[in-house]
Amino acid sequence: MTSAHGKVILLGEHSVVYGRPALAAAISPGAEAAARDGDGASLTVAPWSTTFRAGDGSDLGRALDALAGSFATSDFHLDATLHLPGGGGLGSSAALGVACARALAELRGLALDDARLLDAALAWERVFHGTPSGVDHTLAALGGIGVFVKGEGLRPLRACPRLRLCIGDTGERGSTKEMVGAVAAAYARRPEATAKTFDAVASLVRNGALAVEAGDLRGLGELMNLNQALLASLMVSTERIEDLCRAARAAGANGAKLTGAGGGGCVIAVAGEREAEVLAAWRALGAKAVAVEVGA
């Protein structure tokens, strides 16, 4: 059985697609997979109890095609368990892809260094996200917490204090591909203004990395609040996301924002000693809520 991490983006969604840095961290568990010989390329995913096959027209079917091509193999079956909500902004597709790539390489006795794993996972991710920044599958494979720049990879933060986050699921589901496309359209309409927004987010990321390394939860939370305002200006937030952010702050969180592409998905909050209050506030709004330690 092989495994992979999920991820949260603490600061830097969307701007990371355009070469700015993002501050991101791994969460676990993400996904697990096991491979065996089969008839054609197929994948069964729990808890969905659904089997997908290469060539069946589904996104996962196309992702299986990409994975088979990456390793020049076919006739395998993958059994996977996904511990993350699909479309929740927590890197579910990347976690599934990395776990499956590792399982398939193990089945075929193939050497799998980080570079080959990341290439295979990127081919998988392109099916779901079109032009992904790379942050999801990099964290899924490598874990940890660090600053990610497209084309440069992940720069891990130095040893930093334990960081816990509250994660609340809005129950809404957005398409990463559609959200990235919407921001691209805004960039095409207003390139100068949008670039300034991306530059502002980059500044938040640089300061956020320092805050995490120093264990400054108040400072990190304030930066998250500012990032959420900038994401809302890019039109990727929703009323439900804003409701959960407000509820978290009212319950005592240092800061709260969406994580991932937006249009739905999950909200994260830095709550410190008010963790229980934040979780209770979200649950009172009908949201599934958990607290996790990041940077696995």
Backbone bond lengths (Angstrom), bond angles and torsions (degrees), N, CA, C in turn:
res aa  C-N    CA-C-N  psi(-1)  N-CA   C-N-CA  omega(-1)  CA-C   N-CA-C  phi
1 M - - - 1.466 - - 1.522 108.96 -
2 T 1.308 116.50 127.27 1.460 121.48 177.58 1.521 109.48 -108.44
3 S 1.325 116.49 164.17 1.462 119.16 -175.38 1.518 111.34 -141.38
4 A 1.330 115.25 168.19 1.464 122.35 177.09 1.518 108.15 -154.17
5 H 1.333 115.78 158.10 1.453 122.03 -178.48 1.529 111.78 -88.90
6 G 1.333 115.26 158.56 1.452 121.56 160.86 1.520 108.34 -89.36
7 K 1.342 116.54 -172.56 1.465 118.65 -179.58 1.523 110.65 -151.57
8 V 1.324 114.20 156.57 1.458 121.77 166.17 1.516 107.50 -126.17
9 I 1.321 116.02 145.83 1.454 120.56 171.00 1.521 106.98 -101.15
10 L 1.310 115.30 113.08 1.456 120.80 -179.75 1.525 110.72 -72.16
11 L 1.313 115.99 -39.64 1.466 122.09 -179.56 1.527 108.27 -154.00
12 G 1.345 117.78 136.41 1.460 118.71 168.48 1.504 118.59 115.38
13 E 1.361 118.42 13.43 1.472 118.59 176.30 1.523 111.60 -56.13
14 H 1.306 115.12 150.96 1.471 125.57 174.78 1.535 112.64 68.18
15 S 1.321 118.57 -50.57 1.463 118.64 178.18 1.524 110.72 -62.05
16 V 1.350 117.26 -26.75 1.464 120.75 179.55 1.529 111.45 -63.75
17 V 1.343 116.89 -27.40 1.465 120.32 177.84 1.525 110.88 -65.90
18 Y 1.344 116.48 -23.43 1.460 121.94 -175.81 1.530 112.17 -107.77
19 G 1.330 115.57 29.89 1.455 120.44 171.24 1.511 115.91 86.78
20 R 1.345 117.56 -0.62 1.458 118.80 175.96 1.527 109.30 -85.08
21 P 1.337 116.94 160.59 1.464 119.31 -178.25 1.522 112.33 -77.24
22 A 1.317 115.61 157.34 1.459 122.63 172.30 1.517 108.18 -131.81
23 L 1.317 116.20 143.87 1.457 122.08 175.21 1.521 107.37 -99.52
24 A 1.321 116.70 116.71 1.461 120.98 -172.09 1.514 110.50 -137.28
25 A 1.334 115.08 157.71 1.462 120.63 -177.87 1.518 110.33 -145.28
26 A 1.326 114.85 151.38 1.464 120.93 178.13 1.518 110.54 -84.03
27 I 1.329 115.59 149.17 1.455 122.29 170.36 1.528 108.13 -128.28
28 S 1.308 115.58 151.58 1.461 120.49 179.68 1.522 109.57 -137.18
29 P 1.355 117.62 151.25 1.458 125.81 -0.14 1.523 112.30 -78.88
30 G 1.339 114.89 154.19 1.454 120.54 177.05 1.521 111.44 -108.53
31 A 1.314 115.84 -69.18 1.464 120.61 179.24 1.524 109.24 -154.78
32 E 1.331 115.49 156.42 1.458 122.79 174.92 1.522 108.68 -133.23
33 A 1.334 116.27 153.28 1.463 119.47 179.94 1.522 110.59 -151.12
34 A 1.307 114.93 152.32 1.464 122.98 173.25 1.521 107.28 -136.24
35 A 1.335 116.85 146.36 1.463 121.68 -176.45 1.523 111.03 -122.66
36 R 1.316 114.56 148.49 1.467 121.92 174.11 1.519 108.04 -146.29
37 D 1.323 115.94 165.83 1.456 119.39 176.78 1.526 109.78 -65.76
38 G 1.323 116.02 147.48 1.457 120.33 -178.87 1.509 111.00 -153.50
39 D 1.316 114.96 -175.09 1.460 122.48 179.22 1.525 107.82 -102.34
40 G 1.325 116.55 101.14 1.452 120.13 -172.89 1.523 109.64 80.02
41 A 1.322 116.97 -176.45 1.461 121.69 179.29 1.517 108.97 -99.01
42 S 1.326 117.07 122.27 1.458 120.47 -178.62 1.523 110.49 -143.36
43 L 1.324 114.95 162.09 1.459 121.67 -175.81 1.526 109.10 -147.76
44 T 1.328 116.25 128.33 1.459 121.66 172.10 1.519 108.34 -111.86
45 V 1.328 115.87 128.68 1.462 121.03 -175.63 1.521 110.38 -115.88
46 A 1.321 116.10 123.43 1.461 122.56 170.25 1.535 107.13 -96.15
47 P 1.311 119.94 141.96 1.473 126.00 14.46 1.523 114.61 -92.23
48 W 1.336 118.54 11.12 1.461 119.45 -177.49 1.523 112.47 -73.18
49 S 1.353 116.92 -25.00 1.467 122.15 -176.54 1.529 110.81 55.47
50 T 1.319 115.05 38.12 1.467 121.32 -179.55 1.518 109.08 -118.45
51 T 1.331 116.98 138.05 1.457 121.59 178.09 1.516 110.02 -105.71
52 F 1.313 116.27 131.42 1.459 123.80 178.37 1.526 108.51 -113.93
53 R 1.332 115.22 147.19 1.458 120.39 180.00 1.518 110.65 -128.20
54 A 1.315 115.26 144.53 1.461 119.93 175.29 1.520 108.90 -56.60
55 G 1.337 116.28 130.83 1.448 120.70 179.35 1.519 114.61 88.48
56 D 1.361 117.49 4.42 1.464 118.16 -178.41 1.533 112.82 -84.30
57 G 1.331 117.53 0.47 1.460 121.27 177.03 1.513 114.63 89.25
58 S 1.325 117.91 -11.26 1.468 121.10 179.20 1.529 109.90 -81.16
59 D 1.338 115.68 162.78 1.466 119.20 175.81 1.521 110.87 -59.64
60 L 1.329 116.97 -43.35 1.466 118.86 179.86 1.528 111.46 -67.60
61 G 1.314 116.95 -32.46 1.464 119.40 174.70 1.519 111.41 -62.81
62 R 1.340 116.08 -42.84 1.467 120.00 177.78 1.530 111.03 -68.29
63 A 1.330 116.94 -35.28 1.464 120.10 177.32 1.526 110.63 -65.26
64 L 1.328 116.89 -37.79 1.467 120.23 175.73 1.524 111.09 -62.04
65 D 1.341 116.20 -41.42 1.472 119.77 175.44 1.529 110.71 -56.87
66 A 1.346 115.43 -45.27 1.465 119.55 -179.47 1.522 111.21 -63.72
67 L 1.336 116.77 -40.52 1.459 120.51 -179.82 1.526 111.01 -66.48
68 A 1.331 116.43 -43.64 1.466 120.06 177.99 1.528 110.45 -60.46
69 G 1.340 116.65 -40.01 1.454 119.93 178.56 1.510 112.56 -66.24
70 S 1.326 117.55 -35.91 1.461 121.07 -179.46 1.521 111.90 -62.91
71 F 1.341 115.82 -32.41 1.466 119.45 -177.93 1.522 112.72 -110.54
72 A 1.345 116.41 6.38 1.467 121.34 178.53 1.524 111.43 49.67
73 T 1.318 115.70 49.69 1.462 120.26 -179.88 1.521 109.48 -143.44
74 S 1.304 116.03 160.58 1.459 121.98 176.95 1.521 107.73 -147.76
75 D 1.335 116.43 -172.03 1.463 121.49 178.58 1.532 111.70 57.55
76 F 1.321 114.87 59.60 1.464 120.89 176.59 1.529 108.83 -141.23
77 H 1.320 114.39 155.63 1.460 119.93 173.42 1.520 108.71 -126.56
78 L 1.335 115.81 135.77 1.453 122.70 179.12 1.529 109.54 -113.02
79 D 1.308 116.24 132.32 1.461 122.20 171.40 1.521 107.25 -110.25
80 A 1.330 116.65 118.70 1.460 120.60 -174.56 1.525 111.13 -126.63
81 T 1.311 114.81 151.06 1.463 122.22 173.40 1.515 107.99 -122.12
82 L 1.328 115.77 125.77 1.460 121.71 -179.21 1.527 108.37 -107.97
83 H 1.327 115.53 125.95 1.464 120.92 -177.81 1.527 112.29 -101.70
84 L 1.317 117.77 6.55 1.457 122.86 -176.12 1.526 109.86 -118.92
85 P 1.333 118.02 149.02 1.462 119.10 176.51 1.525 111.31 -71.65
86 G 1.310 117.20 131.74 1.456 120.54 176.06 1.516 110.59 -64.29
87 G 1.324 117.44 137.12 1.454 120.81 179.01 1.512 113.68 70.44
88 G 1.350 117.27 19.30 1.452 120.66 -177.13 1.518 114.63 -96.21
89 G 1.331 117.61 -0.67 1.463 120.16 -178.35 1.506 113.79 81.17
90 L 1.335 117.13 14.84 1.459 121.24 -177.52 1.529 112.45 -109.92
91 G 1.317 117.50 17.02 1.462 120.73 174.91 1.514 114.37 74.84
92 S 1.338 117.28 34.07 1.467 119.79 -175.82 1.527 112.18 -63.94
93 S 1.331 117.61 -44.10 1.471 118.82 -177.69 1.526 110.74 -66.27
94 A 1.332 117.45 -38.12 1.462 120.34 179.52 1.524 110.92 -67.44
95 A 1.333 116.52 -42.04 1.465 119.61 178.25 1.523 110.47 -60.21
96 L 1.324 116.30 -43.64 1.456 120.61 179.11 1.530 110.62 -63.61
97 G 1.326 116.74 -43.21 1.462 120.51 -179.34 1.512 113.02 -64.37
98 V 1.316 117.33 -43.36 1.466 120.69 -179.22 1.523 110.63 -67.41
99 A 1.341 117.10 -43.85 1.465 119.44 178.78 1.530 110.92 -61.94
100 C 1.340 116.68 -41.04 1.469 120.32 179.37 1.524 111.90 -68.02
101 A 1.323 116.84 -39.98 1.476 119.85 178.24 1.523 110.59 -61.70
102 R 1.311 116.40 -43.09 1.467 119.52 179.07 1.526 111.49 -64.25
103 A 1.338 116.00 -41.24 1.462 119.78 -179.26 1.526 111.15 -65.84
104 L 1.334 116.79 -41.89 1.459 120.32 -179.21 1.525 111.08 -67.06
105 A 1.320 117.21 -41.23 1.469 120.36 177.74 1.528 110.37 -62.90
106 E 1.321 116.04 -39.19 1.466 120.39 178.56 1.522 110.60 -64.55
107 L 1.329 117.48 -42.16 1.464 121.45 179.02 1.520 111.54 -60.56
108 R 1.323 116.34 -42.08 1.462 120.59 -176.17 1.525 113.47 -90.12
109 G 1.333 117.56 0.33 1.456 120.64 179.22 1.513 113.07 66.90
110 L 1.332 116.36 33.01 1.460 121.22 -177.39 1.514 111.09 -92.99
111 A 1.323 116.02 139.70 1.460 120.77 174.17 1.527 108.57 -67.96
112 L 1.322 116.37 135.77 1.461 119.90 -174.68 1.527 109.10 -136.99
113 D 1.333 115.08 88.50 1.462 117.82 174.58 1.528 109.12 -82.31
114 D 1.325 116.38 175.34 1.464 119.70 -176.01 1.522 112.06 -58.78
115 A 1.336 117.24 -40.94 1.466 120.73 -176.56 1.524 110.92 -62.88
116 R 1.330 117.04 -45.03 1.463 119.46 -179.11 1.529 110.92 -69.07
117 L 1.324 116.53 -38.53 1.460 119.83 177.45 1.521 111.04 -61.99
118 L 1.327 117.10 -44.81 1.463 120.47 -178.79 1.526 111.26 -66.77
119 D 1.331 117.74 -35.32 1.471 120.42 177.26 1.530 110.90 -64.56
120 A 1.329 116.16 -44.70 1.460 120.02 179.57 1.528 110.90 -65.06
121 A 1.332 116.62 -41.38 1.458 120.07 -179.86 1.520 111.43 -68.09
122 L 1.332 117.36 -34.02 1.467 120.18 177.85 1.522 110.67 -65.73
123 A 1.340 117.32 -41.33 1.466 120.31 177.02 1.525 110.59 -60.28
124 W 1.314 116.49 -40.09 1.469 122.65 176.44 1.526 110.41 -62.63
125 E 1.334 116.82 -48.65 1.460 122.23 -176.25 1.527 112.89 -65.26
126 R 1.318 117.94 -31.44 1.464 120.04 179.96 1.523 111.89 -61.95
127 V 1.308 116.51 -28.24 1.465 119.76 177.77 1.527 110.34 -62.14
128 F 1.319 116.37 -39.97 1.465 120.99 -174.64 1.525 113.01 -88.57
129 H 1.332 117.19 -33.35 1.463 119.86 -168.60 1.518 115.04 -120.21
130 G 1.316 118.31 -0.44 1.457 119.96 176.98 1.512 112.59 75.69
131 T 1.332 116.11 -82.45 1.470 121.16 179.44 1.527 109.00 -125.26
132 P 1.327 117.46 73.20 1.461 120.06 -177.24 1.521 111.76 -66.81
133 S 1.322 115.90 151.36 1.469 120.26 177.56 1.519 111.11 -68.58
134 G 1.327 116.52 -29.44 1.460 121.13 -176.67 1.514 113.65 105.37
135 V 1.331 117.34 -10.09 1.458 119.40 -175.85 1.525 111.89 -66.72
136 D 1.337 118.42 -37.37 1.465 120.56 -175.98 1.527 111.65 -63.69
137 H 1.322 116.55 -53.41 1.464 117.22 -175.26 1.524 112.29 -74.13
138 T 1.331 117.47 -24.11 1.457 119.62 175.77 1.524 110.64 -67.11
139 L 1.342 117.02 -46.40 1.465 120.14 176.87 1.518 111.04 -67.05
140 A 1.344 117.14 -37.37 1.461 120.34 178.46 1.525 111.14 -58.31
141 A 1.321 115.86 -38.73 1.460 120.75 -176.78 1.523 113.30 -84.09
142 L 1.332 116.48 -43.59 1.461 120.41 -169.49 1.520 114.22 -99.70
143 G 1.330 117.34 -23.60 1.448 120.01 -178.09 1.518 111.76 70.44
144 G 1.337 115.33 -167.78 1.449 120.86 176.53 1.519 113.90 85.88
145 I 1.309 115.00 -163.89 1.459 122.83 178.03 1.518 107.28 -143.25
146 G 1.325 116.45 136.14 1.451 118.16 -176.94 1.513 112.71 -174.95
147 V 1.316 114.18 -175.95 1.461 122.36 177.78 1.520 107.90 -100.67
148 F 1.315 115.54 123.89 1.461 122.04 -178.03 1.521 109.84 -108.04
149 V 1.343 116.14 134.26 1.460 122.31 173.49 1.525 107.42 -127.01
150 K 1.321 116.46 129.63 1.461 121.15 -179.43 1.520 110.19 -57.17
151 G 1.313 116.60 130.82 1.459 121.65 -179.79 1.513 113.77 86.16
152 E 1.338 117.18 -13.67 1.464 121.11 179.47 1.519 112.32 -114.60
153 G 1.319 117.00 -23.77 1.450 120.60 178.73 1.514 113.12 92.16
154 L 1.319 115.31 -159.94 1.460 122.90 -172.87 1.523 110.65 -101.58
155 R 1.328 115.98 127.87 1.465 121.44 171.64 1.517 106.95 -102.95
156 P 1.340 117.17 105.37 1.467 119.05 -177.85 1.528 110.75 -62.42
157 L 1.332 115.68 144.01 1.449 119.55 173.32 1.520 109.05 -72.32
158 R 1.313 115.40 153.22 1.461 119.22 174.76 1.522 108.30 -63.63
159 A 1.315 117.12 170.99 1.456 120.82 179.91 1.526 109.76 -50.58
160 C 1.320 116.19 123.85 1.463 120.30 -176.59 1.526 109.61 -131.77
161 P 1.328 116.55 159.31 1.464 119.73 -178.59 1.525 111.93 -60.93
162 R 1.321 114.15 158.36 1.465 121.94 177.10 1.528 109.67 -55.67
163 L 1.324 116.01 133.29 1.468 121.03 -178.58 1.523 109.76 -123.33
164 R 1.318 115.92 121.81 1.459 121.70 176.55 1.521 109.16 -111.53
165 L 1.319 114.76 144.34 1.463 121.77 177.77 1.514 109.96 -128.45
166 C 1.313 115.93 149.50 1.461 121.87 166.16 1.528 107.47 -93.22
167 I 1.321 116.62 136.97 1.458 122.03 177.52 1.522 108.30 -122.66
168 G 1.318 116.21 123.31 1.455 121.51 178.21 1.516 110.69 -118.03
169 D 1.314 116.88 130.50 1.459 121.91 -178.20 1.533 108.94 -92.89
170 T 1.315 116.92 119.37 1.469 121.10 -179.38 1.516 112.44 -66.00
171 G 1.334 116.87 -22.62 1.461 120.69 -173.89 1.515 112.40 85.79
172 E 1.332 116.96 -10.67 1.464 121.49 175.65 1.525 109.10 -88.03
173 R 1.300 116.61 152.22 1.448 120.49 178.27 1.527 109.93 -125.61
174 G 1.323 115.69 123.25 1.451 120.86 176.81 1.517 110.12 -111.17
175 S 1.297 116.94 159.87 1.465 122.89 177.28 1.518 108.65 -96.91
176 T 1.332 116.35 120.95 1.465 119.94 177.53 1.521 110.63 -57.64
177 K 1.330 115.61 -43.34 1.464 119.39 -178.70 1.530 110.82 -59.98
178 E 1.337 116.51 -42.48 1.468 120.06 -179.72 1.525 111.75 -68.91
179 M 1.330 117.30 -40.85 1.462 120.50 -179.99 1.526 111.18 -66.23
180 V 1.333 116.76 -42.76 1.463 120.33 177.21 1.525 109.87 -62.81
181 G 1.334 116.62 -39.24 1.462 120.48 177.73 1.517 112.23 -65.17
182 A 1.337 116.91 -37.69 1.461 120.44 179.52 1.521 111.01 -66.11
183 V 1.336 116.83 -40.59 1.467 120.01 177.55 1.528 110.09 -67.70
184 A 1.326 117.04 -37.66 1.469 120.00 177.15 1.520 110.77 -62.14
185 A 1.333 117.04 -38.98 1.460 120.48 178.13 1.527 110.90 -65.65
186 A 1.340 116.67 -39.83 1.463 120.01 177.07 1.519 111.08 -64.28
187 Y 1.320 116.03 -38.74 1.462 121.19 178.51 1.533 110.43 -63.81
188 A 1.328 115.82 -39.21 1.464 119.65 179.09 1.530 111.61 -67.21
189 R 1.343 116.45 -35.85 1.461 120.35 179.96 1.526 112.42 -74.62
190 R 1.341 115.32 -40.35 1.468 119.98 -174.75 1.522 109.41 -134.81
191 P 1.320 117.63 69.98 1.467 119.72 -172.73 1.530 114.17 -61.81
192 E 1.323 117.25 -41.02 1.460 118.90 -176.40 1.529 111.45 -68.18
193 A 1.329 116.93 -46.73 1.465 120.72 -179.07 1.529 110.98 -65.39
194 T 1.335 116.50 -41.26 1.462 119.48 -179.11 1.517 111.06 -67.69
195 A 1.326 116.79 -39.13 1.470 120.23 177.43 1.524 110.93 -61.86
196 K 1.330 117.50 -37.34 1.463 120.46 177.51 1.528 110.96 -65.50
197 T 1.321 116.49 -36.45 1.458 119.83 175.30 1.527 110.39 -63.09
198 F 1.323 116.74 -45.28 1.464 120.58 178.24 1.528 110.92 -60.90
199 D 1.328 117.26 -40.47 1.468 120.64 179.52 1.530 110.78 -64.96
200 A 1.336 116.25 -38.12 1.462 120.04 177.38 1.524 110.74 -63.52
201 V 1.332 116.54 -41.68 1.462 120.49 177.79 1.531 110.10 -62.75
202 A 1.328 117.06 -40.50 1.463 120.75 179.52 1.522 111.38 -59.72
203 S 1.321 116.04 -37.87 1.459 119.93 177.37 1.531 110.99 -65.07
204 L 1.326 116.63 -39.53 1.456 120.42 176.91 1.528 111.07 -62.48
205 V 1.325 116.49 -39.38 1.466 120.82 -179.74 1.528 110.54 -63.17
206 R 1.317 117.04 -45.30 1.469 119.94 -179.16 1.528 110.68 -60.55
207 N 1.308 116.24 -43.37 1.462 119.72 178.78 1.526 111.64 -71.71
208 G 1.330 116.11 -32.58 1.454 119.53 178.57 1.511 112.63 -65.29
209 A 1.326 117.21 -37.96 1.464 120.51 177.76 1.527 110.54 -61.67
210 L 1.312 116.39 -41.16 1.465 120.22 177.66 1.531 110.90 -65.18
211 A 1.332 116.39 -40.03 1.465 120.48 179.78 1.524 110.96 -63.64
212 V 1.338 117.43 -42.78 1.463 120.78 179.78 1.521 109.95 -63.83
213 E 1.318 116.66 -45.53 1.467 120.22 -179.24 1.528 111.46 -61.75
214 A 1.334 116.52 -32.28 1.459 120.90 -178.87 1.526 112.86 -88.30
215 G 1.339 117.22 -5.66 1.459 120.26 -176.23 1.510 112.94 69.83
216 D 1.329 116.99 26.50 1.464 122.97 -177.86 1.527 109.74 -88.79
217 L 1.321 116.93 86.96 1.459 121.17 -176.99 1.519 111.88 -68.45
218 R 1.332 117.16 -35.91 1.462 119.41 179.10 1.530 109.96 -64.05
219 G 1.315 116.11 -44.86 1.458 119.30 179.57 1.516 111.95 -64.32
220 L 1.344 117.18 -42.81 1.462 120.88 178.41 1.521 110.23 -61.64
221 G 1.333 116.53 -42.85 1.457 119.96 -179.73 1.515 112.46 -62.20
222 E 1.324 117.22 -42.37 1.465 120.18 178.66 1.521 111.19 -62.25
223 L 1.335 116.53 -38.82 1.461 120.39 177.63 1.531 111.11 -66.78
224 M 1.325 117.15 -37.28 1.465 120.75 177.03 1.527 111.06 -63.08
225 N 1.343 116.23 -41.10 1.462 119.31 177.68 1.527 111.53 -61.45
226 L 1.325 116.63 -42.13 1.462 120.32 178.39 1.527 110.85 -65.26
227 N 1.336 116.43 -40.72 1.465 119.91 178.62 1.523 110.90 -63.03
228 Q 1.346 116.73 -39.12 1.461 119.39 178.86 1.523 110.88 -62.30
229 A 1.331 117.09 -39.92 1.461 119.86 178.60 1.529 110.95 -62.59
230 L 1.324 116.83 -39.24 1.460 120.16 178.77 1.531 111.04 -69.77
231 L 1.322 117.28 -37.51 1.470 120.23 176.50 1.524 110.70 -64.63
232 A 1.326 116.51 -38.75 1.469 119.92 176.93 1.523 110.41 -62.99
233 S 1.341 116.84 -36.03 1.466 119.85 178.59 1.520 111.73 -67.11
234 L 1.344 116.86 -23.00 1.465 121.57 175.96 1.534 111.90 -85.84
235 M 1.330 116.03 0.97 1.475 122.56 176.30 1.524 113.23 67.22
236 V 1.340 117.47 33.64 1.461 119.61 177.57 1.530 111.92 -109.21
237 S 1.334 116.76 -2.56 1.457 119.94 175.12 1.532 109.10 -86.55
238 T 1.329 115.98 170.87 1.461 121.91 176.92 1.527 108.40 -135.52
239 E 1.315 116.38 167.91 1.464 120.32 178.56 1.522 110.68 -60.85
240 R 1.323 116.51 -38.77 1.467 120.65 -179.97 1.532 110.52 -66.29
241 I 1.320 117.93 -42.09 1.464 120.96 176.78 1.522 110.19 -60.46
242 E 1.332 116.28 -45.87 1.461 119.88 -179.58 1.524 111.24 -63.06
243 D 1.332 117.33 -37.56 1.464 120.86 178.14 1.529 110.90 -60.93
244 L 1.340 116.90 -44.99 1.462 120.17 -179.45 1.527 111.36 -68.35
245 C 1.324 117.15 -36.38 1.475 119.88 177.07 1.530 110.14 -63.74
246 R 1.330 116.74 -45.98 1.468 119.93 179.38 1.523 111.25 -62.55
247 A 1.320 116.79 -42.15 1.463 120.82 -179.11 1.527 110.86 -62.86
248 A 1.330 116.68 -40.28 1.465 120.30 179.67 1.526 110.90 -64.12
249 R 1.326 115.68 -45.40 1.474 118.69 179.83 1.525 110.79 -64.56
250 A 1.319 116.97 -41.16 1.459 120.60 179.53 1.527 111.54 -63.68
251 A 1.326 116.68 -28.94 1.461 121.48 179.63 1.523 112.64 -83.79
252 G 1.328 116.54 -1.47 1.458 119.56 175.28 1.511 116.09 110.92
253 A 1.333 118.35 4.74 1.461 120.04 178.19 1.520 110.54 -65.42
254 N 1.329 115.88 146.35 1.464 120.82 174.99 1.519 111.75 -68.90
255 G 1.319 116.56 -29.78 1.452 120.77 179.91 1.504 111.16 -173.86
256 A 1.341 116.65 159.53 1.463 121.62 -179.04 1.522 109.29 -152.28
257 K 1.321 116.24 149.21 1.460 122.09 179.25 1.518 109.31 -161.68
258 L 1.315 115.73 167.07 1.458 119.89 170.78 1.521 108.80 -71.23
259 T 1.305 117.18 160.77 1.450 121.49 172.59 1.519 108.40 -130.82
260 G 1.318 117.03 132.95 1.459 120.58 -176.52 1.517 110.96 100.76
261 A 1.309 116.31 -157.09 1.460 120.45 -172.24 1.514 114.06 -77.62
262 G 1.347 117.44 -20.85 1.454 119.86 -178.51 1.515 112.24 90.98
263 G 1.339 115.53 -166.26 1.448 120.53 -174.20 1.513 112.19 72.82
264 G 1.318 116.91 11.69 1.452 124.53 -173.51 1.512 108.47 139.05
265 G 1.333 116.25 -158.72 1.453 119.62 177.99 1.509 113.05 87.26
266 C 1.325 116.21 -144.02 1.459 121.28 -171.16 1.523 112.72 -111.92
267 V 1.321 113.61 156.93 1.457 123.65 174.45 1.516 107.64 -114.73
268 I 1.325 117.39 142.38 1.455 121.71 176.15 1.522 109.15 -116.95
269 A 1.327 115.32 152.00 1.459 120.41 178.74 1.519 109.75 -143.79
270 V 1.333 115.87 142.45 1.457 122.58 169.78 1.523 106.38 -95.60
271 A 1.316 116.49 115.53 1.462 119.50 -170.42 1.519 114.77 -118.20
272 G 1.327 118.39 -19.66 1.449 120.24 -179.04 1.516 111.62 56.38
273 E 1.338 116.56 -126.68 1.456 121.12 -177.51 1.520 112.96 -72.85
274 R 1.319 117.76 -8.62 1.473 121.18 -179.05 1.531 112.18 -99.44
275 E 1.324 115.41 20.89 1.466 120.59 -178.10 1.524 112.24 -55.66
276 A 1.328 117.47 -49.15 1.466 120.80 -177.42 1.518 111.10 -61.97
277 E 1.349 116.85 -39.22 1.457 120.42 -179.78 1.526 111.82 -65.96
278 V 1.337 116.71 -39.48 1.463 120.39 179.55 1.528 110.38 -65.87
279 L 1.323 116.70 -45.80 1.464 120.01 178.91 1.523 110.98 -60.19
280 A 1.334 115.94 -41.74 1.471 119.47 179.62 1.524 111.65 -65.27
281 A 1.334 116.96 -38.14 1.465 120.53 179.22 1.521 111.19 -64.13
282 W 1.314 116.39 -40.48 1.469 119.82 178.97 1.520 111.01 -68.17
283 R 1.314 116.03 -42.82 1.465 119.11 -179.10 1.524 110.81 -64.67
284 A 1.328 116.19 -31.59 1.462 119.76 176.71 1.524 111.56 -65.35
285 L 1.332 116.56 -22.93 1.464 121.87 176.49 1.528 111.83 -92.34
286 G 1.326 116.94 5.95 1.460 120.89 177.91 1.512 114.53 84.03
287 A 1.347 117.24 15.76 1.465 120.66 -179.55 1.526 110.59 -95.67
288 K 1.301 117.00 140.39 1.464 120.51 169.83 1.525 107.14 -70.32
289 A 1.332 117.04 135.75 1.460 119.97 -173.99 1.526 110.11 -143.75
290 V 1.329 115.78 136.39 1.454 122.43 177.58 1.519 108.97 -140.31
291 A 1.324 115.80 162.06 1.464 121.42 172.06 1.521 107.82 -114.38
292 V 1.317 116.52 137.56 1.461 120.84 -176.94 1.530 109.53 -135.75
293 E 1.316 114.62 156.61 1.462 120.85 170.65 1.526 107.32 -97.75
294 V 1.310 118.00 129.48 1.463 120.95 -174.86 1.525 110.41 -102.62
295 G 1.331 114.40 164.09 1.455 120.78 176.69 1.503 114.51 93.65
296 A 1.353 118.19 19.89 1.454 121.51 -177.89 1.523 111.12 -57.34
